Amino acid sequence: MGKKKEKPVDLNALTEEEKLKYEIAEELGLLDKVMEDGWKSLSSKETGRIGGLITKKRRQKNQK
């Protein structure tokens, strides 16, 4: 099977949820890895950490 071609990410055309995801990846120092190799290059621990922080930020936003 052929390898799926990755399209470059336009950081200006992202949904709010996607922006948050990239923002958290940057905070954790994972953005370079994601931009080079895609989300599939992250370990389950790293993706779980991103998911946990997304949930935490959403809860904080909803409480305000």
The 8 nearest C-alpha neighbors of each residue, nearest first, counted from 0:
[[1, 2, 3, 4, 5, 39, 6, 36],
 [2, 0, 3, 4, 5, 6, 39, 36],
 [1, 3, 4, 0, 5, 6, 36, 39],
 [2, 4, 1, 5, 0, 6, 37, 39],
 [5, 3, 2, 6, 1, 7, 37, 36],
 [4, 6, 3, 7, 37, 8, 36, 2],
 [5, 7, 8, 4, 9, 3, 37, 34],
 [8, 6, 5, 9, 34, 10, 4, 35],
 [9, 7, 10, 6, 34, 12, 13, 11],
 [8, 10, 11, 12, 7, 13, 6, 18],
 [9, 11, 12, 13, 8, 18, 21, 17],
 [10, 12, 9, 13, 18, 8, 14, 15],
 [13, 11, 9, 10, 14, 8, 18, 17],
 [14, 12, 17, 11, 10, 18, 15, 9],
 [13, 15, 17, 16, 18, 12, 19, 11],
 [16, 14, 18, 17, 19, 13, 20, 12],
 [15, 17, 19, 14, 18, 20, 13, 53],
 [16, 18, 20, 14, 19, 15, 13, 21],
 [19, 17, 15, 21, 20, 16, 13, 22],
 [18, 20, 22, 16, 17, 21, 23, 15],
 [19, 21, 17, 23, 18, 22, 24, 16],
 [22, 20, 24, 18, 23, 19, 25, 17],
 [23, 21, 19, 25, 20, 24, 18, 26],
 [22, 24, 26, 25, 20, 21, 19, 27],
 [25, 23, 29, 21, 30, 27, 22, 26],
 [24, 26, 30, 28, 22, 23, 27, 29],
 [27, 25, 23, 24, 28, 22, 29, 30],
 [26, 28, 24, 25, 29, 23, 30, 49],
 [27, 29, 25, 26, 30, 24, 31, 32],
 [30, 28, 24, 32, 27, 31, 25, 33],
 [29, 31, 25, 33, 24, 32, 28, 34],
 [32, 30, 34, 33, 29, 35, 28, 25],
 [31, 33, 35, 29, 30, 34, 36, 37],
 [34, 32, 37, 30, 38, 36, 31, 35],
 [33, 35, 31, 32, 37, 36, 30, 8],
 [36, 34, 32, 33, 37, 31, 30, 40],
 [37, 35, 33, 40, 34, 32, 38, 39],
 [38, 36, 33, 39, 34, 40, 35, 32],
 [37, 39, 33, 40, 41, 36, 34, 32],
 [38, 40, 37, 41, 36, 42, 33, 46],
 [39, 41, 38, 36, 37, 42, 33, 32],
 [42, 40, 39, 38, 45, 46, 43, 33],
 [41, 43, 45, 44, 46, 40, 39, 47],
 [42, 44, 46, 45, 47, 41, 48, 39],
 [43, 45, 47, 42, 46, 48, 41, 49],
 [46, 44, 48, 42, 47, 43, 41, 49],
 [47, 45, 49, 43, 48, 44, 50, 42],
 [46, 48, 50, 44, 45, 49, 43, 51],
 [47, 49, 51, 45, 46, 50, 44, 52],
 [50, 48, 46, 52, 47, 51, 53, 23],
 [51, 49, 47, 53, 48, 52, 46, 54],
 [50, 52, 48, 54, 53, 49, 47, 55],
 [51, 53, 55, 49, 54, 50, 56, 48],
 [54, 52, 50, 56, 51, 55, 57, 49],
 [53, 55, 57, 51, 52, 56, 58, 50],
 [54, 56, 52, 58, 53, 57, 51, 59],
 [55, 57, 59, 53, 58, 54, 52, 60],
 [58, 56, 60, 54, 59, 55, 61, 53],
 [59, 57, 61, 55, 60, 56, 62, 54],
 [58, 60, 56, 62, 57, 61, 55, 63],
 [59, 61, 57, 58, 63, 62, 56, 55],
 [60, 62, 58, 63, 59, 57, 56, 55],
 [63, 61, 59, 60, 58, 57, 56, 55],
 [62, 60, 61, 59, 58, 57, 56, 55]]
